Amino acid sequence: MRAWRARFLEDGVKEFGKVKEGLGRKPVIPESKIVEIVELTQKS
């Protein structure tokens, strides 16, 4: 909680809810596979 408060005081409301780079869940599906899935979906 202390870290969250310090970050909120430092970054303010404009950055509220954004995940800092390097944090959070890492992508499970590679970007190339996502592109392939989107292309196949659009063509069907």
MODELLER restraints for C-alpha pairs under 7 A, 6 or more apart:
rsr = mdl.restraints
at = mdl.atoms
